Amino acid sequence: MSRILVAFLVLGAVCSSSLADPVYRNGEDVQVPQLDGRIVGGEDTNIIHYPHQISMRLRGNHRCGGTVFNAHTIISASHCVNTLASVENLTIVAGSSNIWFPTGPQQELPVREIIMHPKYRSLNNDYDAAILIVDGEFEFNEAVQPIQLAKERPEPGTPVTVTGWGTTSEGGVISDVLQKVNVNVVDHADCKKAYPILLTGRMLCAGVTGGGKDACQGDSGGPLIHNNELLGIVSWGTGCAREKYPGVYCSVPEVYDWILETAAAYDNVGKIEFL
């Protein structure tokens, strides 16, 4: 299932998107990528350890995660924004560990423009990358910082980290506090056994043996990081933290050039700069 969730805080209830129709493989009921995603098997963390993490909000409600690329550019997933008719009421919140109660100098800016990858396919979330340009600029501090992009995929088995405010169990509720979970890069051929039809070369898989740790509902668009670089964008998977079904991410090395070229087109000096 794709990993997006719009959270509505109404008397403590959280409403998630419904499941799409299933497809069938070898007689088994296998879900098409769905609109949800979350951290399972993780732990609380502080935004100062992951200052690139943002919350994408629609009418004040958490919709997806994302990553600060520069002062006015956010990287997220196309499936987080492909159903939006406009950028009205869409904002980016940075600098807080708690999704409902700001910790420290939280910053919120409206989204001015959305650019989805031109090759994005909603059928299987291929090329699931998007850039959001905010109106204004984020002020960098210990809780808000940009991240560099990974140029190459690490070897299978390499430890990587995914963060977000998604639900902490399949079908559960989103977390108030930013979560992190450590998983491992899964060999592409092995991941292809789980997703023989939907998986493409623009996707990267990560999980742990036996399941139990994963990204899922509400984590969509958020960062998978390795060596303090953005390696993947939370995209989709069958269920959450299920054995034999690792999480699937848009592979940043495969969309690296598009991100740089697109972001540079909106940069005042035509150059991407990092602290």
Backbone torsions as a table, in degrees:
resi	resn	phi	psi	omega
1	MET	NA	142.9	175.3
2	SER	-65.5	162.2	-167.4
3	ARG	-119.7	73.0	178.7
4	ILE	-131.2	145.6	176.6
5	LEU	-151.4	135.5	172.0
6	VAL	-101.3	116.2	-175.6
7	ALA	-95.9	128.0	177.8
8	PHE	-114.8	117.4	179.5
9	LEU	-88.9	89.8	180.0
10	VAL	-125.3	107.1	-177.4
11	LEU	52.8	35.9	176.1
12	GLY	82.4	1.2	-178.1
13	ALA	-90.8	148.9	176.5
14	VAL	-124.5	124.8	-177.9
15	CYS	-105.6	127.5	179.4
16	SER	-110.6	167.7	-179.1
17	SER	-72.1	156.2	-178.4
18	SER	-81.9	162.0	-179.6
19	LEU	-76.3	146.6	175.3
20	ALA	-83.7	171.0	179.3
21	ASP	-63.8	141.9	-179.4
22	PRO	-79.3	158.1	166.7
23	VAL	-110.3	167.9	-175.5
24	TYR	-124.0	135.7	179.6
25	ARG	-134.0	122.3	-179.8
26	ASN	52.3	38.5	177.0
27	GLY	80.5	-0.8	-178.7
28	GLU	-101.0	149.1	176.9
29	ASP	-82.3	111.5	-178.4
30	VAL	-121.6	125.8	-176.5
31	GLN	-73.6	136.6	168.8
32	VAL	-65.2	153.6	175.6
33	PRO	-47.0	124.4	-175.5
34	GLN	-108.7	165.2	180.0
35	LEU	-86.9	71.4	167.5
36	ASP	-164.1	168.4	-178.1
37	GLY	179.9	144.8	-176.6
38	ARG	-158.6	163.8	173.7
39	ILE	-85.2	124.2	176.3
40	VAL	-120.5	136.7	176.9
41	GLY	75.8	19.6	-178.1
42	GLY	-99.0	-159.7	-179.4
43	GLU	-149.1	159.2	178.0
44	ASP	-60.8	145.9	174.4
45	THR	-145.3	171.3	-178.4
46	ASN	-107.9	141.3	-177.8
47	ILE	-58.7	-25.2	-179.7
48	ILE	-67.2	-19.9	176.3
49	HIS	-84.5	-20.0	179.9
50	TYR	-137.4	61.7	-171.8
51	PRO	-70.4	-6.1	176.3
52	HIS	-82.3	-15.4	-175.8
53	GLN	-73.0	135.3	175.9
54	ILE	-129.2	164.1	172.1
55	SER	-111.4	122.8	174.3
56	MET	-86.5	124.7	-175.3
57	ARG	-116.6	137.7	172.2
58	LEU	-118.0	116.7	-175.1
59	ARG	53.9	37.8	176.6
60	GLY	85.2	-5.4	-178.2
61	ASN	-102.3	137.4	179.8
62	HIS	-60.1	128.1	179.7
63	ARG	-112.4	-47.0	-175.5
64	CYS	-154.7	170.4	170.9
65	GLY	-94.5	-175.3	179.2
66	GLY	179.1	-179.5	-173.4
67	THR	-135.9	135.1	176.0
68	VAL	-74.6	121.6	177.8
69	PHE	-101.0	-44.3	168.9
70	ASN	-148.9	-172.9	-170.0
71	ALA	-60.6	-22.0	-178.7
72	HIS	-130.6	12.3	-175.5
73	THR	-126.3	128.4	178.7
74	ILE	-118.1	138.4	174.8
75	ILE	-102.7	130.5	177.5
76	SER	-147.2	-161.4	-178.1
77	ALA	-103.7	143.3	177.8
78	SER	-62.6	-34.7	-177.4
79	HIS	-69.1	-12.5	175.6
80	CYS	-76.6	-23.2	-172.0
81	VAL	-126.0	-5.1	-172.5
82	ASN	-69.6	-16.4	179.0
83	THR	-98.2	-0.9	-179.4
84	LEU	-79.4	133.2	179.4
85	ALA	-78.2	-25.9	-179.3
86	SER	-159.6	177.6	178.5
87	VAL	-91.5	4.9	-178.9
88	GLU	-58.5	131.4	178.1
89	ASN	68.7	13.6	176.9
90	LEU	-100.8	124.1	-178.1
91	THR	-132.3	164.5	175.3
92	ILE	-118.5	127.3	178.8
93	VAL	-112.1	127.9	-179.8
94	ALA	-129.2	154.1	170.0
95	GLY	94.3	9.8	-179.9
96	SER	-131.6	138.5	176.6
97	SER	-78.7	-31.0	-176.7
98	ASN	-98.3	130.7	-174.0
99	ILE	-74.1	-25.7	-177.2
100	TRP	-105.4	-34.5	-176.2
101	PHE	-119.9	108.6	-175.0
102	PRO	-54.5	135.2	173.4
103	THR	-112.7	117.2	-178.4
104	GLY	78.8	-164.9	-175.5
105	PRO	-79.6	73.2	178.2
106	GLN	-61.0	141.9	178.2
107	GLN	-121.4	139.7	178.4
108	GLU	-135.3	127.8	-180.0
109	LEU	-130.5	144.0	177.4
110	PRO	-74.2	150.4	176.4
111	VAL	-83.0	131.1	-179.0
112	ARG	-96.7	-34.9	-176.9
113	GLU	-153.9	146.4	177.0
114	ILE	-118.3	131.1	175.8
115	ILE	-124.8	109.2	176.8
116	MET	-86.7	152.0	176.7
117	HIS	-58.1	131.7	-175.6
118	PRO	-63.6	-17.8	179.6
119	LYS	-101.6	8.8	-179.2
120	TYR	-59.5	135.5	177.1
121	ARG	-124.3	118.1	-177.5
122	SER	-70.2	-20.5	-178.2
123	LEU	-58.5	-42.2	179.8
124	ASN	-133.8	13.3	179.8
125	ASN	60.0	33.9	174.2
126	ASP	-69.5	144.8	-176.4
127	TYR	53.7	48.9	-174.1
128	ASP	-82.1	67.0	-179.9
129	ALA	-133.0	144.2	177.5
130	ALA	-146.2	152.6	175.3
131	ILE	-117.6	133.8	177.1
132	LEU	-116.1	127.0	177.6
133	ILE	-99.5	124.9	-179.3
134	VAL	-92.5	158.8	177.6
135	ASP	-88.5	100.9	-174.0
136	GLY	114.0	-164.2	179.8
137	GLU	-139.6	142.6	173.8
138	PHE	-76.9	141.2	175.7
139	GLU	-90.4	120.5	-176.6
140	PHE	-76.4	136.8	175.7
141	ASN	-152.9	-165.8	-176.0
142	GLU	-67.3	-17.8	-178.4
143	ALA	-105.0	-4.9	179.1
144	VAL	-138.4	112.9	-178.4
145	GLN	-147.2	149.3	175.2
146	PRO	-78.6	167.0	177.9
147	ILE	-129.9	148.9	176.0
148	GLN	-84.9	164.2	-176.8
149	LEU	-100.5	142.3	174.4
150	ALA	-74.5	137.7	-180.0
151	LYS	-97.6	-20.4	-177.9
152	GLU	-136.8	152.4	174.7
153	ARG	-78.7	138.4	173.7
154	PRO	-76.0	169.0	-179.7
155	GLU	-67.3	151.6	174.2
156	PRO	-54.6	141.4	-178.1
157	GLY	92.5	-11.3	-179.6
158	THR	-65.7	131.3	177.1
159	PRO	-67.3	135.9	177.1
160	VAL	-138.6	165.1	-175.7
161	THR	-128.7	137.1	175.6
162	VAL	-122.4	142.0	-177.2
163	THR	-129.8	157.8	176.9
164	GLY	165.3	177.6	-179.8
165	TRP	-107.0	18.0	-176.8
166	GLY	-66.8	174.7	-177.2
167	THR	-66.5	152.5	-173.1
168	THR	-95.6	2.6	172.4
169	SER	-153.9	154.9	-178.5
170	GLU	-62.4	121.6	-177.8
171	GLY	82.2	7.3	-178.2
172	GLY	-88.1	-154.5	-179.4
173	VAL	-113.2	157.9	-178.4
174	ILE	-69.5	158.3	-179.0
175	SER	-87.6	138.9	173.7
176	ASP	-66.7	-36.4	-172.5
177	VAL	-106.9	141.1	178.4
178	LEU	-53.4	132.1	179.7
179	GLN	-110.1	152.9	171.8
180	LYS	-133.8	150.0	174.8
181	VAL	-146.0	139.9	178.5
182	ASN	-97.0	128.3	178.5
183	VAL	-131.6	-176.6	-179.0
184	ASN	-126.3	145.9	175.5
185	VAL	-62.8	132.6	-179.9
186	VAL	-100.3	135.7	177.6
187	ASP	-54.0	134.8	-174.5
188	HIS	-61.5	-38.1	179.4
189	ALA	-65.3	-38.2	177.7
190	ASP	-68.0	-39.3	179.3
191	CYS	-67.3	-31.1	179.1
192	LYS	-63.6	-26.8	177.5
193	LYS	-67.8	-32.4	178.4
194	ALA	-78.4	-35.6	-176.3
195	TYR	-130.3	69.1	-171.9
196	PRO	-66.7	-26.2	-176.8
197	ILE	-98.0	-40.8	-169.8
198	LEU	-85.6	-27.0	-173.7
199	LEU	-74.0	135.8	178.2
200	THR	-126.0	175.9	-180.0
201	GLY	-71.5	-10.4	177.1
202	ARG	-90.5	5.0	-177.3
203	MET	-113.0	150.4	179.4
204	LEU	-129.9	138.7	-177.6
205	CYS	-111.0	147.2	178.2
206	ALA	-148.4	143.4	179.4
207	GLY	-179.1	-166.8	177.2
208	VAL	-132.6	153.5	178.8
209	THR	-60.3	128.5	-179.8
210	GLY	87.3	-4.7	-179.4
211	GLY	74.8	-167.1	177.4
212	GLY	100.4	-15.5	177.7
213	LYS	-136.3	131.9	-174.3
214	ASP	-173.4	169.5	167.3
215	ALA	-102.2	149.1	176.6
216	CYS	-163.9	-130.0	-160.9
217	GLN	-60.4	116.7	-178.4
218	GLY	97.4	-11.3	179.3
219	ASP	-93.0	-8.2	-178.9
220	SER	-46.3	139.5	177.1
221	GLY	81.4	-11.0	-177.4
222	GLY	-78.2	175.8	-171.5
223	PRO	-90.3	139.7	162.6
224	LEU	-107.9	120.8	-172.2
225	ILE	-119.6	151.2	176.8
226	HIS	-146.4	127.0	-178.9
227	ASN	53.2	42.1	178.7
228	ASN	59.5	29.5	174.7
229	GLU	-127.1	150.5	178.1
230	LEU	-77.8	112.0	-178.0
231	LEU	-98.3	-35.9	-176.3
232	GLY	-146.9	163.7	177.4
233	ILE	-119.8	123.8	-177.4
234	VAL	-55.0	125.4	-172.6
235	SER	-125.1	-69.3	-174.9
236	TRP	-158.8	-178.3	177.8
237	GLY	167.8	164.9	175.0
238	THR	-87.2	115.7	-176.7
239	GLY	62.5	-155.0	178.2
240	CYS	-141.8	126.7	176.4
241	ALA	62.4	24.2	178.9
242	ARG	-79.7	143.6	176.3
243	GLU	-61.4	137.0	177.7
244	LYS	75.5	0.3	178.4
245	TYR	-127.9	83.3	-179.7
246	PRO	-67.8	163.1	174.8
247	GLY	-72.6	148.9	-178.6
248	VAL	-115.9	134.9	-176.2
249	TYR	-126.3	149.5	167.6
250	CYS	-69.0	125.8	-178.1
251	SER	-79.1	115.2	-177.8
252	VAL	-62.2	-39.8	178.0
253	PRO	-56.4	-29.4	-179.5
254	GLU	-79.7	-16.8	177.3
255	VAL	-118.9	15.2	-176.0
256	TYR	-55.7	-52.1	-176.9
257	ASP	-62.7	-41.4	-179.6
258	TRP	-63.2	-41.5	179.2
259	ILE	-61.8	-49.6	-178.9
260	LEU	-61.6	-45.1	-177.7
261	GLU	-66.1	-41.7	-178.3
262	THR	-70.0	-44.1	179.5
263	ALA	-64.8	-39.2	-179.4
264	ALA	-63.5	-32.5	179.8
265	ALA	-64.7	-21.6	-179.5
266	TYR	-107.4	4.8	179.6
267	ASP	-91.4	133.9	-174.7
268	ASN	-58.4	-31.1	-177.6
269	VAL	-106.0	4.8	179.1
270	GLY	67.7	23.8	-176.4
271	LYS	-146.6	137.6	178.2
272	ILE	-88.3	128.8	-179.3
273	GLU	-124.3	143.7	177.6
274	PHE	-121.8	154.0	175.1
275	LEU	-74.8	NA	NA
